[in-house]
């Protein structure tokens, strides 16, 4: 998880009959290294459906490049079901071969 910070503050006057909306657009995943301050998305402010301003969202801290262990953990997490199925298939094959030898 990487916290993001708005590049600047925004002050907007809104009447009671107006509708203010904030939409945040960011990528689901990013890969490091990411230096602190890199722009990784935007906050879009609309008033009654019309865009008022777009504020860049910057990385609040830097993220180093992923190590081999981090990459392996990521692959294992994304494919946990397939890995469990493969381990189960290997265990069944070993058990079958062991019983056949006896």
Secondary structure as GFF3:
##gff-version 3
##sequence-region A 1 102
A	DSSP	beta_strand	4	6	.	.	.	ID=ss1
A	DSSP	beta_strand	20	26	.	.	.	ID=ss2
A	DSSP	beta_strand	39	47	.	.	.	ID=ss3
A	DSSP	beta_strand	50	59	.	.	.	ID=ss4
A	DSSP	alpha_helix	68	78	.	.	.	ID=ss5
A	DSSP	alpha_helix	80	101	.	.	.	ID=ss6
###
